[in-house]
Amino acid sequence: MTQPNREAHELLFTNIGFLLGKTNQIKDRLLDQFLVEEEITSSQVKVLFKLYYLKNQRSSDLSKSLNVDSGAITRMLDRLEKKHLIQRIADPDDRRSVLIELTDNGHIVTARAIPLAQAAIDNLTECLTSEEKQNLLHCLSKIVGSFLPEECYLSNQKDAKC
């Protein structure tokens, strides 16, 4: 490796932002590999998990919480609907709004995807000791916890489960 390349490499691998972003890319690639048997992608499983754990959601809420633009979330929901994993239903509290919910098949597929996603994360972190995993979990939880109230406030969802 030439000197400038070595310096750039060292700079990148000491940059928290780069490492977090790269780790996320690797995680999504592993999720895609582990979820291939369910014929869903890492992006799709994130939507399914949100619906599985938080129940019915508006597409705008999914878009915000997953940090995906509204056009992309609509296309993803269309694909999940074609696979009979979700359905759109009228919001009983707001006639102008549509809620997204898992179908029975969506519940089954998502329940099967949970251990697959966990296996992908286990694969991602297998290079860490148990203590290192606990430290990583602690540090990431601390960072996320310090921003969640602010994130909810910024999105005008003070009482939401962000």
C-alpha positions as MATLAB code, in Angstrom:
seq = 'MTQPNREAHELLFTNIGFLLGKTNQIKDRLLDQFLVEEEITSSQVKVLFKLYYLKNQRSSDLSKSLNVDSGAITRMLDRLEKKHLIQRIADPDDRRSVLIELTDNGHIVTARAIPLAQAAIDNLTECLTSEEKQNLLHCLSKIVGSFLPEECYLSNQKDAKC';
ca = [
       0.000    0.000    0.000;
       1.418    3.396   -0.932;
       1.919    6.015    1.769;
      -1.085    8.258    0.827;
      -3.360    5.190    0.620;
      -2.134    3.955    3.992;
      -2.819    7.342    5.576;
      -6.307    7.488    4.050;
      -6.974    3.931    5.226;
      -5.835    4.791    8.756;
      -7.943    7.959    8.749;
     -11.046    6.059    7.661;
     -10.578    3.278   10.188;
     -10.294    5.767   13.038;
     -13.363    7.728   11.928;
     -16.464    6.753   13.910;
     -18.845    7.985   11.208;
     -17.151    5.894    8.529;
     -17.067    2.816   10.765;
     -20.733    3.139   11.748;
     -21.757    3.580    8.117;
     -19.604    0.679    6.901;
     -20.896   -1.558    9.703;
     -24.461   -0.727    8.680;
     -23.689   -1.641    5.048;
     -22.158   -4.956    6.109;
     -25.146   -5.643    8.397;
     -27.605   -5.023    5.559;
     -25.604   -7.248    3.198;
     -25.611  -10.048    5.789;
     -29.339   -9.572    6.397;
     -29.961   -9.878    2.649;
     -27.998  -13.148    2.591;
     -29.741  -14.615    5.629;
     -33.224  -13.532    4.491;
     -32.951  -14.873    0.937;
     -34.930  -17.991    1.907;
     -37.892  -15.772    2.895;
     -37.579  -13.812   -0.371;
     -37.392  -10.482    1.437;
     -34.641   -7.881    1.606;
     -33.034   -6.135    4.549;
     -35.002   -2.987    3.718;
     -38.272   -4.889    3.548;
     -37.670   -6.731    6.813;
     -37.202   -3.409    8.617;
     -40.720   -2.410    7.551;
     -42.086   -5.821    8.535;
     -40.401   -5.626   11.953;
     -41.865   -2.152   12.566;
     -45.336   -3.450   11.755;
     -44.808   -6.647   13.754;
     -43.757   -4.846   16.928;
     -45.628   -1.535   16.632;
     -48.729   -2.787   14.800;
     -50.528   -0.591   12.282;
     -48.568    2.379   10.960;
     -49.115    5.092    8.389;
     -46.707    5.030    5.471;
     -45.525    8.520    6.475;
     -44.638    7.233    9.955;
     -42.741    4.297    8.464;
     -40.959    6.671    6.119;
     -39.847    8.940    8.972;
     -38.838    6.208   11.390;
     -36.830    4.312    8.753;
     -35.405    7.490    7.219;
     -36.692    6.595    3.753;
     -38.327    9.080    1.376;
     -42.056    8.771    0.754;
     -41.662    7.544   -2.837;
     -39.304    4.766   -1.788;
     -41.566    3.640    1.056;
     -44.570    3.584   -1.291;
     -42.691    1.387   -3.778;
     -41.547   -0.908   -0.965;
     -45.080   -1.187    0.409;
     -46.345   -1.976   -3.102;
     -43.823   -4.855   -3.353;
     -44.745   -6.161    0.118;
     -48.432   -5.957   -0.781;
     -47.817   -7.945   -3.985;
     -46.146  -10.607   -1.831;
     -49.274  -10.616    0.376;
     -47.234   -9.629    3.441;
     -49.005   -6.338    4.177;
     -52.331   -4.727    3.479;
     -53.528   -1.157    3.446;
     -56.618   -0.436    5.524;
     -58.661    2.706    6.163;
     -57.753    4.489    9.395;
     -60.907    4.409   11.553;
     -59.826    7.668   13.236;
     -59.037    9.595   10.036;
     -60.878    8.901    6.775;
     -58.097   10.610    4.787;
     -55.446    8.280    6.138;
     -54.470    4.702    5.369;
     -52.838    2.324    7.828;
     -50.448   -0.453    6.916;
     -50.794   -3.787    8.682;
     -49.299   -7.233    8.366;
     -51.406   -9.922    6.787;
     -51.572  -13.359    8.390;
     -48.872  -14.450    5.951;
     -46.891  -11.322    6.858;
     -46.972  -12.318   10.529;
     -45.744  -15.809    9.672;
     -42.914  -14.607    7.416;
     -41.846  -11.933    9.908;
     -41.824  -14.415   12.793;
     -39.571  -16.691   10.710;
     -37.363  -13.710    9.792;
     -36.635  -12.774   13.416;
     -34.205  -15.659   14.096;
     -32.674  -15.199   10.641;
     -31.982  -11.533   11.396;
     -30.528  -12.500   14.770;
     -28.270  -15.037   13.053;
     -27.069  -12.301   10.689;
     -26.256  -10.026   13.650;
     -24.519  -12.915   15.420;
     -22.459  -13.440   12.269;
     -21.639   -9.720   12.158;
     -20.420   -9.687   15.757;
     -18.763  -13.096   15.957;
     -15.341  -11.419   15.870;
     -16.133   -9.748   19.226;
     -15.790  -11.250   22.672;
     -18.824  -11.365   24.922;
     -17.475   -8.400   26.881;
     -16.866   -6.422   23.687;
     -20.431   -7.112   22.540;
     -21.761   -5.835   25.882;
     -19.581   -2.720   25.628;
     -20.739   -2.079   22.056;
     -24.371   -2.547   23.072;
     -23.891   -0.176   26.004;
     -22.212    2.525   23.897;
     -24.702    2.350   21.029;
     -27.655    2.325   23.453;
     -26.250    5.374   25.179;
     -25.890    7.260   21.886;
     -29.344    6.301   20.614;
     -30.943    7.003   24.000;
     -29.492   10.483   24.106;
     -31.058   11.357   20.739;
     -34.426    9.589   20.827;
     -36.263   12.242   22.887;
     -34.839   14.965   20.630;
     -35.730   12.963   17.518;
     -39.315   12.593   18.722;
     -39.483   16.291   19.530;
     -38.071   17.314   16.143;
     -40.639   15.214   14.332;
     -43.525   16.641   16.418;
     -44.127   13.239   17.965;
     -43.544   14.093   21.606;
     -45.737   11.247   22.771;
     -44.860    8.804   19.998;
     -42.975    5.567   20.391;
     -39.967    6.690   18.411;
];
